[in-house]
Amino acid sequence: MGKVQIGLVQMSCVAEKQPNIEKAIREIRNAAAKGAQIVCLQELFTSLYFCDVEDYENFKLAEAIPGPSTDALSAVAKELNVVIIASLFEKRAEGLYHNTTAVIDADGSYLGKYRKMHIPDDPAFYEKFYFTPGDLGYKTFQTKYAKIGILICWDQWYPEASRITALMGAEIMFYPTAIGWATDQDEETNKEQYDAWQIIQRSHAVANGVHVVSVNRVGFEQDGAMKFWGGSFVANPQGKLMYLASHDNEETTVVEVDTKATDHYRTHWPFLRDRRIDSYQPITKRYLDEE
């Protein structure tokens, strides 16, 4: 199709699941009213970011995919003729959980899921306690409006993930995200961290010649100890910012991207042409030491 209207929903969340789902649906409707054809929600949008603590009670937040949330969103997608990208806490089986994004096509059909491959374990981000690493590999989804690639939050830091997703034909790359600042942190560190987060994703747009859409949550959580920094954005295939959200406000925005621009940028900056695939075998090693 070429030109696609992308909706980004940057929102804050509460502890109870239903109000978050209702807010997300309301903002999907808002985005659709502005012309959105594909709407991306932030990482784990049905709850607070619960991975700040290791608490067995939080496993009760998980659900099957497909399941109740995808059923509710499928009805909305069909009604509004929009694609929905929905990041959820998946219960795959008893004792087996994933950080998973479901993709629902514009006719309400469930296209499939991507399970987060890279799982962090940092102070206030104890995801290894909850999530088994993804085992579906990297994924693309042919939706009504574009062939899209999905990666999730910590995947953002790995150029290998974006490269493989692009090589699978993704025309637009989406990153549902939940990342923030500790509120006792200094402003210089805050800026350095945000800039690194944005720059690495913009570099994926440049290296692969595709649009990148990153949707982050916003607001204070963890009893005020964490400020999720928002800053959602869209970058074109040369890394130019087409949209940049604030660090403080809930925002639902629609940005037009032209997937046909990929051909132009890849022709003039032919990084894929000049890849030396014969020389990349060492990348599969953990580290290139004498061992």
Backbone bond lengths (Angstrom), bond angles and torsions (degrees), N, CA, C in turn:
res aa  C-N    CA-C-N  psi(-1)  N-CA   C-N-CA  omega(-1)  CA-C   N-CA-C  phi
1 M - - - 1.460 - - 1.513 112.55 -
2 G 1.336 116.84 -26.93 1.452 119.26 -176.61 1.508 112.15 86.17
3 K 1.325 117.07 -92.30 1.459 120.56 -176.02 1.526 110.85 -79.90
4 V 1.341 114.97 128.42 1.464 122.15 -177.97 1.521 108.51 -132.27
5 Q 1.324 115.59 137.07 1.460 121.30 178.98 1.541 108.57 -93.23
6 I 1.334 115.62 117.40 1.463 121.88 -174.96 1.528 109.86 -105.39
7 G 1.319 116.55 124.73 1.458 121.67 176.00 1.523 111.42 -100.39
8 L 1.315 116.49 131.56 1.463 123.06 177.03 1.523 108.12 -115.79
9 V 1.326 117.35 128.92 1.464 122.21 178.38 1.526 108.20 -114.89
10 Q 1.336 115.35 102.75 1.462 122.62 176.08 1.519 106.91 -100.04
11 M 1.346 117.27 113.49 1.463 118.90 -173.85 1.524 111.75 -141.61
12 S 1.315 114.97 163.13 1.457 121.78 172.31 1.519 108.55 -94.16
13 C 1.335 116.24 162.14 1.461 120.82 -175.67 1.521 111.03 -130.05
14 V 1.327 114.68 164.45 1.461 122.50 175.69 1.520 108.17 -123.15
15 A 1.332 116.06 174.87 1.462 120.46 -174.61 1.524 112.54 -69.35
16 E 1.343 118.06 -37.37 1.457 121.50 -176.35 1.533 110.31 -78.49
17 K 1.322 116.12 137.92 1.456 121.24 -174.48 1.528 112.95 -67.74
18 Q 1.340 118.05 -47.05 1.453 121.04 -170.54 1.530 113.73 -60.24
19 P 1.349 119.32 -43.71 1.475 117.89 177.76 1.532 112.99 -60.44
20 N 1.316 116.93 -34.16 1.461 119.67 178.55 1.523 111.17 -68.04
21 I 1.325 116.09 -41.97 1.467 119.49 178.05 1.521 110.21 -63.66
22 E 1.332 116.21 -42.90 1.463 119.70 179.58 1.528 111.09 -63.74
23 K 1.334 117.01 -40.17 1.465 119.56 177.74 1.521 110.87 -64.81
24 A 1.330 116.31 -43.97 1.459 119.85 179.91 1.527 110.95 -60.16
25 I 1.325 117.09 -44.16 1.469 120.60 179.03 1.523 110.49 -63.90
26 R 1.328 116.28 -40.83 1.469 119.34 177.93 1.530 110.46 -60.55
27 E 1.324 116.91 -41.17 1.465 119.89 -178.41 1.529 111.83 -75.97
28 I 1.330 117.47 -29.50 1.470 119.21 171.80 1.521 109.40 -62.14
29 R 1.335 116.46 -42.86 1.468 120.20 176.90 1.529 110.63 -61.96
30 N 1.310 116.21 -40.90 1.459 121.87 177.97 1.526 110.30 -60.36
31 A 1.341 116.05 -46.58 1.461 119.91 179.26 1.516 111.22 -64.26
32 A 1.336 116.81 -41.80 1.471 120.04 179.56 1.524 110.97 -62.97
33 A 1.319 116.24 -37.61 1.467 120.17 178.28 1.528 111.36 -64.11
34 K 1.331 116.38 -25.57 1.463 121.37 177.13 1.520 112.01 -88.76
35 G 1.325 116.47 2.10 1.458 120.72 176.20 1.503 115.92 103.77
36 A 1.330 118.69 5.63 1.463 120.92 -177.52 1.517 111.38 -60.85
37 Q 1.327 115.56 140.53 1.466 122.33 174.73 1.528 111.28 -110.19
38 I 1.327 117.22 -31.40 1.466 123.19 174.26 1.519 107.03 -125.82
39 V 1.329 117.49 126.85 1.470 121.65 -178.71 1.525 108.79 -119.64
40 C 1.328 115.68 126.59 1.462 121.49 179.84 1.533 109.74 -109.96
41 L 1.325 115.47 127.79 1.460 122.73 174.20 1.519 109.71 -96.65
42 Q 1.321 116.63 160.83 1.460 121.48 -178.21 1.525 111.56 -76.05
43 E 1.324 115.41 169.66 1.464 121.71 -179.59 1.532 111.30 -62.81
44 L 1.344 115.72 132.89 1.470 123.34 173.85 1.534 111.24 51.38
45 F 1.328 115.80 52.09 1.460 121.34 -171.23 1.525 113.55 -74.28
46 T 1.333 119.15 -11.70 1.468 119.87 -175.96 1.524 113.49 -83.46
47 S 1.330 117.73 -0.38 1.470 120.18 -177.64 1.517 109.88 -152.99
48 L 1.314 115.42 174.29 1.454 119.85 163.68 1.520 108.71 -61.58
49 Y 1.326 117.02 162.89 1.458 120.08 175.11 1.530 107.49 -75.76
50 F 1.324 115.18 95.67 1.467 122.07 -170.36 1.525 113.88 -78.90
51 C 1.332 117.49 -9.65 1.462 120.19 -175.64 1.525 113.36 -76.39
52 D 1.322 116.92 6.43 1.465 119.79 175.77 1.521 111.95 -70.30
53 V 1.336 116.97 -17.64 1.470 121.56 178.13 1.528 108.97 -135.22
54 E 1.330 115.65 157.10 1.462 120.98 173.36 1.527 107.36 -97.04
55 D 1.328 115.44 99.28 1.459 121.54 -173.02 1.528 108.28 -137.71
56 Y 1.332 115.94 118.55 1.467 120.48 -177.56 1.530 112.69 -61.57
57 E 1.324 117.41 -24.54 1.462 120.19 179.34 1.526 111.70 -62.19
58 N 1.324 116.07 -28.13 1.466 119.46 -176.93 1.523 113.55 -68.11
59 F 1.340 116.99 -19.00 1.460 118.39 177.15 1.529 111.78 -64.04
60 K 1.315 116.57 -18.65 1.468 120.25 177.95 1.531 111.95 -68.43
61 L 1.324 117.13 -14.46 1.469 120.91 178.04 1.522 112.33 -75.50
62 A 1.322 117.22 -17.65 1.463 121.23 -173.51 1.525 111.36 -74.95
63 E 1.324 115.31 157.82 1.459 121.33 -179.55 1.521 109.75 -150.40
64 A 1.320 115.29 164.00 1.459 120.62 176.60 1.527 109.90 -70.51
65 I 1.332 115.37 152.04 1.465 122.16 172.90 1.527 107.63 -131.47
66 P 1.327 118.88 115.18 1.464 128.17 -0.96 1.527 111.43 -64.07
67 G 1.327 114.78 155.30 1.448 120.69 -178.00 1.513 110.25 -170.93
68 P 1.335 117.58 -157.09 1.462 121.03 -174.21 1.527 114.42 -57.92
69 S 1.315 116.78 -44.75 1.471 118.59 -177.86 1.517 111.91 -68.85
70 T 1.326 117.42 -43.76 1.462 118.86 178.89 1.528 111.00 -66.55
71 D 1.328 117.18 -33.26 1.470 119.27 176.71 1.528 110.92 -62.10
72 A 1.337 116.03 -45.27 1.466 120.43 179.80 1.522 110.96 -63.98
73 L 1.316 116.67 -42.28 1.459 120.33 -178.20 1.526 111.59 -72.90
74 S 1.318 117.34 -32.07 1.462 120.12 177.95 1.522 111.24 -61.02
75 A 1.332 116.01 -41.03 1.464 119.73 178.40 1.523 111.10 -62.40
76 V 1.343 116.41 -40.27 1.465 120.77 179.43 1.529 110.55 -68.61
77 A 1.334 116.58 -42.33 1.466 120.46 179.43 1.521 111.03 -59.49
78 K 1.327 116.00 -43.81 1.469 120.27 -179.89 1.524 111.17 -66.03
79 E 1.323 116.17 -43.16 1.469 120.43 -179.52 1.521 111.66 -61.83
80 L 1.337 116.26 -42.60 1.458 121.04 -173.06 1.523 113.66 -95.90
81 N 1.343 116.56 -7.84 1.465 121.26 -178.74 1.527 111.28 62.36
82 V 1.334 115.82 43.41 1.461 121.28 179.48 1.528 110.14 -124.13
83 V 1.314 115.22 151.09 1.466 122.51 170.05 1.522 107.73 -84.48
84 I 1.349 117.42 137.90 1.468 121.61 179.28 1.524 109.38 -122.67
85 I 1.324 114.98 130.86 1.470 123.05 175.83 1.523 106.73 -107.95
86 A 1.346 116.63 113.73 1.461 121.71 -168.18 1.530 110.84 -126.47
87 S 1.316 116.17 114.19 1.463 122.65 179.90 1.521 110.17 -87.80
88 L 1.352 116.76 124.13 1.461 122.01 -172.53 1.529 111.59 -136.98
89 F 1.331 115.16 159.39 1.459 123.33 175.08 1.530 106.44 -89.12
90 E 1.325 116.38 108.28 1.457 120.95 -173.08 1.526 112.44 -93.30
91 K 1.327 116.22 129.01 1.464 121.70 166.93 1.517 107.15 -97.83
92 R 1.303 115.95 106.45 1.463 121.65 -177.49 1.533 111.46 -82.44
93 A 1.326 115.25 -39.36 1.465 122.50 178.77 1.516 106.91 -161.59
94 E 1.322 116.81 174.40 1.463 119.47 177.32 1.531 109.20 -57.51
95 G 1.339 115.90 120.43 1.459 120.78 177.74 1.515 115.14 77.44
96 L 1.338 118.39 10.97 1.463 121.06 -178.45 1.529 109.07 -132.11
97 Y 1.342 115.68 115.28 1.463 121.86 -170.54 1.525 110.34 -132.44
98 H 1.325 114.90 150.27 1.460 120.99 178.47 1.528 110.70 -136.27
99 N 1.334 115.01 156.34 1.457 123.11 167.97 1.529 105.69 -93.97
100 T 1.319 116.48 107.92 1.471 121.53 -163.10 1.524 111.33 -130.74
101 T 1.316 115.74 142.70 1.459 120.95 173.35 1.524 109.61 -113.88
102 A 1.329 115.50 126.07 1.464 122.57 176.76 1.522 109.19 -95.55
103 V 1.317 115.89 146.81 1.468 121.96 177.33 1.521 108.36 -119.54
104 I 1.322 115.56 125.15 1.463 122.87 -178.83 1.524 107.96 -116.62
105 D 1.320 116.36 126.62 1.462 120.13 -176.93 1.529 110.68 -78.68
106 A 1.323 114.78 171.90 1.467 120.63 -173.27 1.527 113.41 -68.63
107 D 1.325 117.59 -15.30 1.466 119.98 175.52 1.524 112.06 -93.19
108 G 1.341 116.25 6.94 1.454 121.16 179.66 1.516 114.11 89.39
109 S 1.315 118.01 -3.08 1.463 120.33 -178.69 1.528 110.68 -76.84
110 Y 1.315 114.52 145.11 1.467 121.65 178.10 1.520 108.15 -84.46
111 L 1.341 116.74 116.91 1.465 120.67 -176.22 1.521 113.01 -86.67
112 G 1.324 117.23 -26.52 1.449 119.74 -178.81 1.513 111.60 145.12
113 K 1.338 115.54 -169.44 1.456 121.42 -173.82 1.526 110.71 -139.03
114 Y 1.309 114.78 153.95 1.458 123.04 169.26 1.517 107.67 -120.12
115 R 1.322 116.67 128.88 1.464 121.88 177.55 1.526 109.69 -101.09
116 K 1.313 115.25 127.93 1.467 122.60 -177.19 1.530 110.89 -51.95
117 M 1.317 115.58 126.76 1.462 121.06 -175.08 1.530 113.04 -87.67
118 H 1.326 116.86 -41.17 1.463 121.34 -177.22 1.525 108.58 -100.50
119 I 1.314 117.21 121.05 1.462 122.03 -174.69 1.529 109.46 -114.26
120 P 1.346 118.11 118.17 1.468 120.42 -177.22 1.522 112.82 -82.39
121 D 1.301 114.87 163.49 1.463 121.67 170.42 1.525 107.25 -148.40
122 D 1.317 114.76 91.40 1.458 123.10 -178.67 1.524 108.35 -129.06
123 P 1.326 118.37 164.13 1.469 119.38 173.38 1.528 110.57 -52.78
124 A 1.339 116.27 125.65 1.464 125.02 -179.99 1.530 113.42 75.14
125 F 1.320 117.31 1.76 1.464 121.82 176.29 1.529 108.84 -134.06
126 Y 1.325 116.06 66.39 1.468 121.99 -172.61 1.533 110.62 -90.52
127 E 1.310 115.96 61.01 1.460 119.48 -173.12 1.526 113.72 -74.28
128 K 1.333 117.27 -24.82 1.460 118.86 179.66 1.532 111.55 -65.66
129 F 1.311 118.12 -22.46 1.462 121.94 176.31 1.524 110.68 -66.40
130 Y 1.320 116.62 -32.08 1.464 121.57 -171.97 1.529 113.98 -103.21
131 F 1.326 117.09 -38.47 1.462 119.75 -164.29 1.515 113.12 -112.61
132 T 1.329 115.70 131.21 1.458 122.41 166.93 1.528 108.28 -78.94
133 P 1.333 118.67 136.23 1.468 119.10 178.65 1.520 111.46 -58.18
134 G 1.317 115.22 147.30 1.453 120.95 -178.58 1.518 112.76 -59.25
135 D 1.324 115.89 145.36 1.463 121.65 -179.72 1.516 112.25 -126.98
136 L 1.325 116.71 14.74 1.455 120.99 178.15 1.527 112.00 -96.69
137 G 1.325 116.25 -3.83 1.450 119.70 -174.96 1.517 111.29 74.68
138 Y 1.311 116.29 -172.47 1.453 121.24 178.09 1.527 108.50 -82.08
139 K 1.323 115.39 150.45 1.459 119.18 -167.52 1.529 111.65 -136.20
140 T 1.311 114.74 147.55 1.461 121.08 165.59 1.527 107.64 -126.31
141 F 1.333 115.88 158.29 1.454 121.94 -176.81 1.528 108.96 -135.56
142 Q 1.318 115.81 124.64 1.462 120.37 177.19 1.524 108.61 -84.82
143 T 1.321 116.24 101.91 1.458 121.39 178.87 1.529 109.43 -94.70
144 K 1.302 115.55 176.39 1.470 120.70 178.95 1.522 111.75 -58.11
145 Y 1.333 117.05 -33.38 1.457 120.61 -169.61 1.524 114.56 -106.00
146 A 1.335 118.31 -23.69 1.460 120.95 -179.33 1.523 108.94 -170.57
147 K 1.323 115.10 160.45 1.463 120.69 171.43 1.523 107.20 -88.51
148 I 1.327 116.81 116.79 1.461 120.63 -171.56 1.527 111.04 -115.18
149 G 1.328 114.85 151.18 1.451 122.03 173.25 1.513 109.32 -112.82
150 I 1.335 116.37 142.07 1.456 121.80 -179.82 1.520 109.32 -119.77
151 L 1.326 116.42 129.40 1.458 123.20 167.41 1.526 106.41 -130.97
152 I 1.318 118.38 163.81 1.460 120.46 -172.16 1.527 110.93 -130.05
153 C 1.297 116.76 121.56 1.466 126.81 169.32 1.533 113.30 39.14
154 W 1.327 118.74 -100.12 1.476 121.14 -173.40 1.524 111.85 -55.90
155 D 1.329 117.26 -24.77 1.468 120.81 173.05 1.525 111.19 -58.04
156 Q 1.333 116.84 -22.52 1.465 121.40 -175.88 1.520 113.43 -57.23
157 W 1.322 116.01 -28.34 1.462 119.84 -172.12 1.528 112.89 -85.97
158 Y 1.308 117.72 -0.37 1.465 121.11 -171.49 1.527 110.91 -114.45
159 P 1.339 117.72 106.08 1.472 119.90 -179.95 1.524 112.57 -62.99
160 E 1.337 116.78 -25.46 1.463 119.20 178.52 1.527 111.09 -61.24
161 A 1.350 115.99 -40.28 1.471 120.21 -178.26 1.524 111.10 -65.56
162 S 1.322 116.65 -45.85 1.465 118.94 -179.56 1.519 111.32 -67.97
163 R 1.324 117.23 -36.63 1.465 119.93 179.54 1.526 110.89 -62.87
164 I 1.331 116.45 -48.17 1.460 119.53 -179.00 1.525 110.47 -62.39
165 T 1.327 116.72 -42.47 1.462 120.07 179.72 1.523 110.97 -62.48
166 A 1.325 116.76 -40.73 1.465 120.17 177.23 1.525 111.33 -65.81
167 L 1.330 116.91 -39.90 1.462 120.20 -179.82 1.524 112.11 -67.25
168 M 1.332 116.51 -18.49 1.462 121.10 175.95 1.536 111.64 -84.51
169 G 1.326 115.87 2.57 1.459 119.76 173.16 1.509 116.03 99.85
170 A 1.337 118.58 11.45 1.462 120.08 178.94 1.526 110.05 -60.26
171 E 1.326 115.48 129.75 1.459 121.20 177.02 1.528 111.62 -91.10
172 I 1.328 116.38 -28.23 1.467 123.41 175.79 1.526 106.76 -137.27
173 M 1.323 117.12 137.63 1.450 121.44 -179.68 1.531 109.45 -110.99
174 F 1.337 116.55 127.12 1.460 122.58 -177.20 1.525 110.24 -112.62
175 Y 1.348 114.95 138.75 1.463 121.99 176.39 1.532 110.19 -127.36
176 P 1.337 119.06 92.26 1.471 119.33 166.97 1.533 108.90 -66.34
177 T 1.348 116.58 137.29 1.462 120.75 -166.19 1.519 112.21 -144.48
178 A 1.343 114.58 150.55 1.469 121.09 168.60 1.525 107.66 -139.43
179 I 1.314 116.25 101.00 1.464 120.53 -178.59 1.529 109.04 -145.10
180 G 1.325 115.43 144.63 1.460 118.61 -176.90 1.514 112.62 -155.63
181 W 1.328 113.73 -174.96 1.460 122.48 179.90 1.524 110.67 -109.15
182 A 1.324 116.71 141.67 1.462 120.16 165.80 1.524 107.82 -66.36
183 T 1.319 117.36 134.62 1.469 119.94 -173.45 1.526 112.88 -72.88
184 D 1.320 118.42 -10.81 1.471 120.20 176.12 1.528 111.77 -93.68
185 Q 1.327 117.00 12.41 1.453 122.66 -176.93 1.529 110.38 -91.48
186 D 1.342 117.57 150.27 1.460 120.92 -178.61 1.526 110.82 -80.01
187 E 1.327 115.76 158.48 1.461 122.01 -173.90 1.529 112.47 -65.12
188 E 1.320 117.29 -35.22 1.463 119.07 179.49 1.526 110.95 -62.81
189 T 1.333 116.42 -42.93 1.470 120.45 177.36 1.514 110.93 -65.40
190 N 1.342 116.40 -41.13 1.459 119.85 177.27 1.526 111.53 -56.25
191 K 1.327 115.99 -48.20 1.463 120.07 -178.46 1.516 110.99 -64.29
192 E 1.314 116.37 -42.04 1.464 120.35 -179.92 1.522 111.19 -60.84
193 Q 1.331 116.31 -42.82 1.458 120.07 -178.90 1.528 111.29 -67.63
194 Y 1.323 116.68 -46.31 1.464 118.63 -179.90 1.516 111.34 -62.84
195 D 1.326 116.48 -43.79 1.464 119.63 -179.43 1.525 110.84 -59.88
196 A 1.333 117.20 -42.23 1.463 120.36 179.16 1.523 110.71 -61.79
197 W 1.323 116.09 -43.30 1.464 122.04 -179.76 1.524 111.48 -61.61
198 Q 1.314 116.23 -43.80 1.461 119.72 -179.74 1.520 111.39 -71.91
199 I 1.331 116.20 -43.53 1.468 120.43 -176.23 1.521 111.27 -62.04
200 I 1.337 117.70 -43.14 1.461 118.96 -177.59 1.514 110.89 -62.39
201 Q 1.330 117.61 -37.10 1.461 119.71 -179.93 1.526 111.67 -74.58
202 R 1.305 116.87 -37.97 1.465 119.26 175.80 1.524 109.78 -63.49
203 S 1.327 117.00 -33.21 1.463 119.61 177.96 1.526 111.22 -66.02
204 H 1.348 117.24 -32.36 1.464 119.37 176.11 1.527 110.61 -65.10
205 A 1.336 116.16 -37.35 1.468 119.86 176.65 1.525 110.30 -61.54
206 V 1.331 116.85 -44.68 1.460 121.34 -178.62 1.524 111.48 -66.67
207 A 1.323 116.22 -49.92 1.463 120.21 -175.00 1.522 112.60 -62.91
208 N 1.338 115.71 -30.46 1.457 119.62 -174.60 1.527 114.04 -108.11
209 G 1.324 116.61 -7.74 1.456 120.11 176.84 1.510 114.05 67.89
210 V 1.338 117.25 34.83 1.468 121.47 179.48 1.527 109.99 -130.84
211 H 1.334 115.71 160.47 1.458 120.25 172.68 1.532 109.50 -72.78
212 V 1.315 115.93 141.46 1.465 122.86 176.25 1.526 108.43 -118.47
213 V 1.339 115.30 132.25 1.463 122.78 179.51 1.526 107.37 -121.76
214 S 1.329 116.73 119.97 1.461 121.66 -179.00 1.529 108.89 -120.61
215 V 1.334 116.47 124.05 1.465 121.86 -174.99 1.521 108.92 -121.61
216 N 1.322 116.34 113.92 1.466 122.92 -175.80 1.528 110.73 -112.72
217 R 1.322 116.14 155.31 1.468 119.78 174.32 1.522 110.21 -80.12
218 V 1.327 115.93 168.84 1.454 121.53 -177.10 1.529 108.57 -140.67
219 G 1.323 116.21 157.25 1.458 120.33 175.12 1.524 113.05 108.77
220 F 1.335 114.67 168.39 1.464 121.77 -178.23 1.526 110.47 -88.83
221 E 1.337 115.37 134.78 1.461 121.70 175.32 1.524 108.29 -136.40
222 Q 1.343 115.86 -176.52 1.461 121.63 179.22 1.534 110.66 55.97
223 D 1.355 114.69 47.16 1.468 121.16 -179.96 1.513 112.34 55.34
224 G 1.323 115.58 36.24 1.459 121.16 177.22 1.506 115.09 86.19
225 A 1.338 118.02 -0.46 1.466 120.59 -177.67 1.525 112.88 -80.13
226 M 1.334 116.69 -16.73 1.458 120.57 -177.89 1.525 109.71 -128.46
227 K 1.331 115.73 130.50 1.458 121.37 173.27 1.525 107.96 -111.14
228 F 1.326 115.73 106.78 1.458 118.41 174.68 1.519 108.51 -68.25
229 W 1.330 115.35 129.87 1.461 118.86 -161.28 1.524 115.60 -90.54
230 G 1.326 118.24 7.60 1.463 117.21 177.64 1.519 110.32 55.27
231 G 1.332 115.47 -125.34 1.464 119.47 176.04 1.518 113.82 66.57
232 S 1.330 117.30 23.30 1.461 120.68 176.88 1.530 109.84 -55.29
233 F 1.338 116.35 151.30 1.465 117.43 -176.73 1.521 111.02 -156.70
234 V 1.328 113.91 166.00 1.457 123.42 170.40 1.515 107.17 -125.31
235 A 1.336 116.67 130.96 1.465 121.91 176.41 1.521 109.68 -118.57
236 N 1.330 116.17 140.93 1.458 119.50 178.31 1.537 109.81 -83.00
237 P 1.339 119.06 177.78 1.463 120.38 -174.64 1.527 115.34 -65.67
238 Q 1.311 118.97 -5.29 1.455 120.77 172.41 1.532 111.11 -110.01
239 G 1.333 115.95 12.42 1.455 120.60 176.05 1.511 115.28 85.62
240 K 1.324 118.03 0.73 1.460 120.77 179.48 1.525 110.07 -68.71
241 L 1.344 116.13 135.26 1.456 120.58 177.80 1.528 109.51 -75.21
242 M 1.312 115.30 121.52 1.459 121.66 176.48 1.520 110.71 -95.88
243 Y 1.317 116.25 -20.62 1.468 122.45 178.50 1.519 107.61 -159.05
244 L 1.330 116.15 140.91 1.454 122.08 176.99 1.518 109.01 -141.29
245 A 1.325 117.18 119.19 1.460 122.03 -179.82 1.526 110.86 -81.84
246 S 1.307 116.22 164.87 1.460 122.36 178.45 1.521 110.30 -75.74
247 H 1.329 115.64 169.70 1.465 122.04 175.11 1.522 112.37 -87.78
248 D 1.327 117.94 -6.23 1.462 120.03 -167.89 1.526 115.60 -123.32
249 N 1.316 117.95 -20.68 1.461 119.47 -167.96 1.525 112.85 -114.80
250 E 1.321 114.88 150.09 1.448 120.54 167.49 1.528 107.92 -71.34
251 E 1.322 116.75 134.75 1.454 120.46 -176.83 1.527 109.89 -144.40
252 T 1.311 116.15 133.83 1.457 122.13 170.65 1.517 107.42 -119.00
253 T 1.309 115.69 116.28 1.461 121.42 -170.74 1.522 109.53 -131.28
254 V 1.314 116.56 150.80 1.462 122.59 175.54 1.527 108.55 -120.08
255 V 1.326 115.26 128.42 1.462 121.64 -178.63 1.521 108.73 -125.71
256 E 1.325 116.49 131.18 1.464 120.37 177.05 1.517 110.09 -85.11
257 V 1.322 116.49 128.70 1.457 121.32 173.33 1.525 107.98 -120.40
258 D 1.313 115.52 153.04 1.461 121.45 179.63 1.522 108.04 -117.51
259 T 1.320 116.60 104.41 1.462 119.98 -176.94 1.529 111.85 -65.72
260 K 1.329 117.26 -20.74 1.460 119.71 177.53 1.530 111.93 -68.17
261 A 1.326 116.93 -16.06 1.468 120.02 177.28 1.522 111.49 -63.95
262 T 1.338 117.16 -24.94 1.462 120.13 179.71 1.520 111.26 -56.26
263 D 1.311 117.36 -43.32 1.465 120.20 -179.03 1.523 110.37 -61.21
264 H 1.323 117.17 -43.12 1.470 121.04 179.16 1.522 110.52 -60.25
265 Y 1.339 116.87 -52.02 1.461 119.44 -175.82 1.515 112.38 -67.71
266 R 1.328 117.50 -38.14 1.465 119.42 179.45 1.529 111.90 -70.66
267 T 1.327 117.13 -26.64 1.461 120.00 176.93 1.523 110.94 -74.17
268 H 1.345 116.27 -41.80 1.463 119.95 -177.44 1.522 112.90 -83.68
269 W 1.322 116.68 -24.84 1.468 122.02 175.71 1.538 106.52 -125.64
270 P 1.322 117.22 79.82 1.470 120.97 -166.67 1.538 113.47 -82.09
271 F 1.315 115.31 61.43 1.461 119.65 -178.99 1.526 112.03 -63.89
272 L 1.329 116.99 -37.40 1.462 118.79 179.99 1.526 110.99 -68.54
273 R 1.324 116.98 -36.20 1.470 120.74 177.53 1.519 111.77 -59.76
274 D 1.330 116.11 -40.07 1.458 121.00 -170.48 1.525 114.08 -95.70
275 R 1.315 117.11 8.28 1.468 119.46 176.22 1.526 110.34 -62.61
276 R 1.333 115.95 133.65 1.467 121.12 178.12 1.519 108.51 -98.32
277 I 1.333 114.76 76.76 1.464 118.96 -174.36 1.523 112.31 -65.13
278 D 1.341 116.62 -19.25 1.460 119.98 177.53 1.516 112.75 -72.45
279 S 1.342 117.33 -13.23 1.469 120.71 -173.88 1.522 113.91 -108.58
280 Y 1.338 118.05 3.57 1.458 120.28 -169.17 1.531 114.19 -98.40
281 Q 1.311 119.25 5.12 1.462 120.15 -178.45 1.526 113.72 -54.50
282 P 1.340 120.40 -35.68 1.472 119.64 -178.72 1.528 114.34 -61.96
283 I 1.337 117.99 -18.09 1.470 119.47 -176.93 1.519 111.25 -65.20
284 T 1.305 118.57 -18.23 1.466 120.88 -179.61 1.527 112.25 -82.27
285 K 1.317 117.75 -2.92 1.468 121.35 176.02 1.529 109.84 -88.30
286 R 1.338 116.06 149.36 1.467 120.56 177.41 1.513 110.83 -63.27
287 Y 1.344 116.12 -44.69 1.477 121.73 179.72 1.507 106.84 -159.89
288 L 1.320 116.68 145.20 1.466 120.80 -175.14 1.529 110.69 -95.82
289 D 1.323 114.50 73.06 1.469 120.21 175.97 1.537 108.61 -107.40
290 E 1.309 116.34 -172.67 1.467 119.95 -174.98 1.516 112.08 -69.79
291 E 1.329 117.64 -18.19 1.450 121.08 179.91 1.523 110.40 -74.83
